[in-house]
């Protein structure tokens, strides 16, 4: 009886352990399939956005269908990636310069086609990018689709839509969790509410702003040096040199510590908290109105007036006495000289009134 009981206990433990392993494996598979990447294609602007790790990484210009319905809306799974795919319709080999697919194919499962019909791919006509010209696929510049091909993983998703919303909002509406999103408050520049071409971003509870667009709006000049990978801003007599993604800048040749900047869509995004230190521009946050206020100059402070060194009531300068002239019999003493009120200070026994020296 004891032996039977022990066998039953051992069997139960084995079944429990096997079940636990199965659950763990399933959970692990789910975790692995959780997308940390997302592609968004907005046909209204013919642009494609690539998200990874909760952040918008890059955007690209694309070509889409001749009519909106040819490139179907929806959330489509990426099911294959193929290099040098032949163009079977016209029997053009893969990699051939005539191939309208270019040399990279990112296949989408649309209408159950399993990545054989619809795709994000290259092109053989760069002039078509940005236009509505395809039979349904999404075309990219060849060098850019090479980059995307190397980044995107099979089983990620591509959202295709026509929308006035931002890429971030479209991603959120499709269940993608962002750690970096657009600032949704107001921006006031030199007293005028402004809508930026490049939105301010919020990441890790910090706001990042487009360096060139904002600085030029505030009157500065910004240059980019492709050889050194640095941006230089000329703010009045101040020169700021900064390399994106680093935590220092040179201000008039002196190193200044700062929060690391970001490089997003080929734009340098500076942390708002460091703008005033770097440039002396005025930065104010109005929490009640959810508004960022920026001005071309930091608030000026009136210099302290120097203390006056002049005595408040100087003593009169005594007139030196002239020696008394002896008068002879034939001579009379001259009449005393009269003092004209228009005479200068040397002719007057009264001191000049305070302030007269500046009249």
C-alpha positions as CSV (number, residue, x, y, z in Angstrom):
1,X,0.0,0.0,0.0
2,X,2.8,2.3,0.9
3,X,4.6,1.6,-2.4
4,X,1.4,2.4,-4.4
5,X,0.9,5.6,-2.5
6,X,4.5,6.7,-3.2
7,X,4.1,5.9,-6.9
8,X,1.0,8.0,-7.0
9,X,2.7,10.9,-5.4
10,X,5.6,10.7,-7.8
11,X,3.3,10.5,-10.8
12,X,1.4,13.6,-9.5
13,X,4.6,15.5,-9.0
14,X,5.8,14.6,-12.5
15,X,2.5,15.7,-14.1
16,X,2.7,19.0,-12.1
17,X,6.3,19.6,-13.2
18,X,5.5,18.9,-16.8
19,X,2.5,21.2,-16.7
20,X,4.6,24.0,-15.1
21,X,7.3,23.6,-17.8
22,X,4.6,23.8,-20.5
23,X,3.1,26.9,-19.0
24,X,6.6,28.5,-18.7
25,X,7.4,27.6,-22.3
26,X,4.1,29.1,-23.5
27,X,4.7,32.2,-21.5
28,X,8.2,32.4,-22.9
29,X,7.0,32.1,-26.4
30,X,4.4,34.8,-25.8
31,X,7.1,37.1,-24.3
32,X,9.3,36.4,-27.4
33,X,6.4,37.2,-29.7
34,X,5.6,40.5,-28.0
35,X,6.5,43.1,-30.6
36,X,9.0,45.7,-29.7
37,X,9.0,46.9,-33.3
38,X,6.3,48.5,-35.4
39,X,6.1,50.0,-38.9
40,X,3.4,52.7,-39.6
41,X,2.6,53.7,-43.2
42,X,0.5,56.8,-43.6
43,X,-0.8,57.0,-47.1
44,X,-2.1,60.5,-46.6
45,X,1.5,61.8,-46.3
46,X,3.2,58.8,-48.1
47,X,5.6,58.4,-45.2
48,X,6.7,55.3,-43.3
49,X,7.8,55.3,-39.6
50,X,9.8,52.7,-37.8
51,X,9.4,52.2,-34.1
52,X,11.6,50.2,-31.8
53,X,11.8,49.8,-28.0
54,X,8.9,52.2,-27.6
55,X,10.5,55.0,-29.6
56,X,10.1,56.5,-33.1
57,X,13.5,55.7,-34.6
58,X,13.3,57.0,-38.2
59,X,10.8,58.1,-40.9
60,X,11.0,57.6,-44.6
61,X,9.3,58.8,-47.8
62,X,7.5,56.1,-49.7
63,X,5.3,55.4,-52.7
64,X,1.9,53.7,-52.4
65,X,-1.0,52.5,-54.6
66,X,-2.4,54.5,-57.5
67,X,-5.6,54.5,-55.6
68,X,-6.0,54.3,-51.8
69,X,-7.7,50.9,-51.8
70,X,-4.8,49.3,-53.8
71,X,-2.6,49.5,-50.6
72,X,-5.0,48.0,-48.1
73,X,-5.5,49.6,-44.6
74,X,-5.0,47.4,-41.6
75,X,-2.4,45.9,-39.2
76,X,-0.5,43.4,-41.3
77,X,2.0,40.8,-40.1
78,X,5.5,40.8,-41.6
79,X,6.0,37.1,-42.6
80,X,9.1,37.0,-44.7
81,X,12.2,38.9,-45.8
82,X,13.8,38.2,-49.2
83,X,16.9,39.5,-50.9
84,X,17.0,39.7,-54.7
85,X,13.4,38.5,-55.2
86,X,12.7,37.9,-58.9
87,X,9.9,39.9,-60.6
88,X,8.0,36.9,-61.8
89,X,5.4,38.7,-63.8
90,X,8.0,39.9,-66.4
91,X,10.6,37.2,-65.6
92,X,13.2,39.7,-64.4
93,X,15.9,38.1,-62.2
94,X,16.4,39.2,-58.7
95,X,19.1,41.9,-58.4
96,X,18.7,43.0,-62.0
97,X,18.7,46.9,-62.2
98,X,15.4,46.6,-64.2
99,X,13.7,44.8,-61.4
100,X,10.9,47.1,-60.1
101,X,11.1,45.4,-56.7
102,X,14.7,46.5,-56.1
103,X,16.8,44.0,-54.2
104,X,14.9,43.9,-50.8
105,X,11.4,42.5,-50.1
106,X,9.7,42.7,-46.7
107,X,6.6,40.6,-47.2
108,X,3.2,41.4,-45.6
109,X,0.4,38.9,-45.0
110,X,-2.6,40.8,-46.5
111,X,-5.8,39.0,-47.5
112,X,-4.0,35.7,-46.6
113,X,-1.4,36.1,-49.4
114,X,1.4,35.1,-46.9
115,X,3.9,37.7,-48.1
116,X,3.8,36.7,-51.8
117,X,1.9,39.6,-53.2
118,X,2.1,42.7,-50.9
119,X,5.4,44.0,-49.5
120,X,7.6,46.9,-48.6
121,X,10.4,46.9,-51.2
122,X,12.9,48.8,-53.2
123,X,12.5,50.3,-56.7
124,X,14.0,50.8,-60.1
125,X,12.8,54.4,-60.4
126,X,13.7,56.7,-57.6
127,X,11.5,59.4,-59.0
128,X,8.4,57.4,-58.1
129,X,9.1,57.7,-54.3
130,X,6.6,60.0,-52.6
131,X,3.9,59.4,-55.3
132,X,0.8,57.3,-55.7
133,X,2.0,55.0,-58.4
134,X,2.2,51.3,-57.3
135,X,-0.1,48.4,-57.9
136,X,-0.4,48.1,-54.1
137,X,3.1,47.6,-52.6
138,X,5.0,50.2,-50.6
139,X,8.1,51.4,-52.4
140,X,11.2,52.9,-50.7
141,X,14.5,54.3,-51.8
142,X,16.9,51.3,-52.2
143,X,19.4,52.5,-49.6
144,X,16.7,53.2,-47.1
145,X,14.9,49.8,-47.6
146,X,18.3,48.2,-47.0
147,X,18.5,49.8,-43.6
148,X,14.9,48.9,-42.7
149,X,15.4,45.3,-44.0
150,X,18.3,44.8,-41.6
151,X,16.4,46.2,-38.6
152,X,12.9,44.8,-38.9
153,X,12.1,41.3,-37.6
154,X,9.8,38.8,-39.0
155,X,6.5,38.5,-37.0
156,X,6.5,42.3,-36.3
157,X,3.6,44.3,-37.7
158,X,3.1,47.1,-40.2
159,X,0.1,49.4,-39.8
160,X,-1.2,51.0,-43.0
161,X,-3.7,53.9,-42.8
162,X,-4.6,57.3,-44.1
163,X,-4.7,59.7,-41.1
164,X,-4.2,63.2,-39.9
165,X,-2.8,61.8,-36.6
166,X,0.8,61.7,-35.6
167,X,2.8,58.5,-36.1
168,X,3.0,58.2,-32.3
169,X,-0.8,58.5,-31.9
170,X,-1.4,55.9,-34.7
171,X,1.0,53.6,-33.0
172,X,-0.6,54.0,-29.6
173,X,-4.1,53.4,-31.2
174,X,-2.8,50.1,-32.4
175,X,-1.6,48.9,-29.0
176,X,2.0,49.9,-29.2
177,X,3.4,51.1,-25.9
178,X,5.5,54.2,-26.3
179,X,8.2,55.4,-23.9
180,X,8.8,58.4,-26.1
181,X,5.9,60.5,-27.3
182,X,5.0,64.0,-28.6
183,X,4.6,66.9,-26.2
184,X,0.8,67.6,-26.2
185,X,0.8,71.0,-24.6
186,X,1.2,74.5,-26.1
187,X,4.4,76.2,-27.2
188,X,4.8,79.9,-27.1
189,X,7.8,81.5,-28.8
190,X,8.4,85.2,-28.2
191,X,4.8,85.7,-27.1
192,X,3.2,83.8,-30.1
193,X,1.7,80.4,-29.8
194,X,3.5,78.3,-32.3
195,X,3.1,74.9,-34.0
196,X,6.5,73.4,-34.7
197,X,7.2,71.4,-37.9
198,X,9.2,69.0,-35.8
199,X,7.2,68.3,-32.6
200,X,8.7,68.5,-29.1
201,X,9.2,65.0,-27.7
202,X,8.7,63.6,-24.2
203,X,11.1,60.8,-23.1
204,X,12.0,59.6,-19.6
205,X,9.9,62.6,-18.3
206,X,12.1,65.0,-20.2
207,X,11.2,67.3,-23.1
208,X,13.4,67.4,-26.2
209,X,13.3,70.1,-28.8
210,X,14.5,70.4,-32.4
211,X,17.7,72.4,-32.2
212,X,17.8,74.0,-35.7
213,X,14.1,74.8,-36.0
214,X,13.9,76.4,-32.5
215,X,17.1,78.2,-32.5
216,X,16.5,79.7,-36.0
217,X,13.0,80.7,-34.8
218,X,14.7,82.6,-32.0
219,X,17.1,84.4,-34.2
220,X,20.2,82.1,-34.2
221,X,22.1,80.5,-37.0
222,X,22.7,76.7,-37.0
223,X,25.2,74.8,-39.2
224,X,25.8,71.1,-39.5
225,X,29.2,69.6,-40.1
226,X,28.9,66.2,-41.7
227,X,32.6,65.4,-41.4
228,X,32.7,65.9,-37.6
229,X,29.0,65.1,-37.0
230,X,28.5,68.2,-35.0
231,X,26.0,71.0,-34.9
232,X,27.1,74.6,-34.4
233,X,24.8,77.4,-33.2
234,X,25.6,81.1,-33.3
235,X,23.5,82.8,-30.7
236,X,24.5,86.5,-30.7
237,X,28.2,86.5,-29.7
238,X,27.9,83.0,-28.2
239,X,29.0,79.9,-30.1
240,X,27.7,76.5,-29.2
241,X,29.2,73.3,-30.6
242,X,27.5,69.9,-29.9
243,X,27.7,66.3,-31.1
244,X,24.3,64.5,-30.9
245,X,23.8,61.7,-28.4
246,X,26.6,63.1,-26.1
247,X,26.3,64.8,-22.7
248,X,28.6,67.8,-23.3
249,X,28.7,70.9,-25.4
250,X,31.3,73.6,-26.1
251,X,30.1,77.1,-25.3
252,X,32.6,79.6,-26.4
253,X,35.2,76.9,-26.2
254,X,34.3,75.9,-22.6
255,X,32.9,72.4,-21.9
256,X,29.4,72.4,-20.5
257,X,27.7,69.3,-19.0
258,X,24.2,68.6,-20.2
259,X,21.6,65.8,-20.5
260,X,22.4,63.7,-23.6
261,X,20.7,64.9,-26.7
262,X,18.9,62.7,-29.2
263,X,19.3,62.2,-33.0
264,X,15.8,61.5,-34.4
265,X,15.0,61.5,-38.1
266,X,18.3,63.2,-38.8
267,X,17.4,66.1,-36.5
268,X,19.3,67.0,-33.3
269,X,16.9,67.1,-30.4
270,X,18.2,69.0,-27.4
271,X,16.9,68.6,-23.8
272,X,14.7,71.6,-23.0
273,X,16.1,71.8,-19.5
274,X,19.6,72.7,-20.9
275,X,18.5,75.3,-23.5
276,X,18.8,78.3,-21.1
277,X,22.3,77.2,-19.9
278,X,23.6,76.7,-23.4
279,X,22.1,79.7,-25.2
280,X,20.8,82.1,-22.5
281,X,17.4,81.9,-24.1
282,X,14.5,82.3,-21.7
283,X,12.6,79.1,-20.8
284,X,9.5,79.0,-18.7
285,X,7.1,76.2,-17.8
286,X,3.5,77.0,-17.0
287,X,2.2,73.8,-15.4
288,X,-1.4,75.1,-15.1
289,X,-1.7,75.8,-18.8
290,X,0.6,72.9,-19.9
291,X,2.6,75.5,-21.8
292,X,6.3,75.9,-22.6
293,X,7.3,79.6,-23.1
294,X,10.5,80.5,-24.9
295,X,12.0,83.9,-25.5
296,X,15.0,85.2,-27.5
297,X,16.8,86.4,-24.4
298,X,17.0,85.6,-20.7
299,X,15.3,88.2,-18.4
300,X,17.5,91.2,-18.0
301,X,18.5,92.4,-14.6
302,X,19.0,96.1,-14.0
303,X,22.5,96.8,-12.9
304,X,22.9,98.3,-9.5
305,X,23.6,102.0,-9.5
306,X,27.0,103.0,-8.0
307,X,26.9,104.9,-4.8
308,X,27.5,108.6,-5.2
309,X,30.9,109.8,-4.1
310,X,29.9,113.5,-4.1
311,X,29.1,115.0,-0.7
312,X,25.5,115.6,-0.2
313,X,26.1,119.3,1.0
314,X,29.6,120.4,0.2
315,X,31.0,123.3,2.3
316,X,31.3,126.6,0.5
317,X,34.7,127.5,-0.9
318,X,36.0,130.5,1.0
319,X,37.0,133.5,-1.1
320,X,40.6,134.4,-0.3
321,X,41.0,137.8,1.2
322,X,42.9,140.3,-0.8
323,X,45.5,142.4,0.9
324,X,44.3,145.8,1.9
325,X,45.6,148.5,-0.3
326,X,46.9,151.5,1.3
327,X,45.3,154.7,0.1
328,X,47.4,157.8,-0.5
329,X,46.2,161.3,-0.3
330,X,45.5,161.6,-4.0
331,X,44.0,158.1,-4.2
332,X,40.6,156.8,-3.3
333,X,39.8,153.1,-2.5
334,X,38.1,151.4,-5.5
335,X,34.5,150.4,-5.1
336,X,33.9,146.7,-4.2
337,X,33.4,144.4,-7.2
338,X,29.8,143.5,-7.7
339,X,29.0,139.7,-8.3
340,X,26.7,139.0,-11.2
341,X,24.2,136.2,-10.7
342,X,25.3,134.9,-14.1
343,X,28.9,134.6,-13.0
344,X,30.6,131.3,-12.8
345,X,31.2,129.3,-9.6
346,X,34.5,131.0,-9.0
347,X,32.8,134.4,-8.9
348,X,30.1,133.2,-6.5
349,X,30.3,132.7,-2.8
350,X,27.4,130.0,-3.1
351,X,28.3,126.5,-4.0
352,X,26.8,125.1,-7.2
353,X,23.4,123.3,-6.8
354,X,23.7,119.5,-6.8
355,X,23.4,118.3,-10.4
356,X,24.3,121.5,-12.1
357,X,27.6,119.9,-13.3
358,X,25.6,117.7,-15.7
359,X,23.4,120.4,-17.0
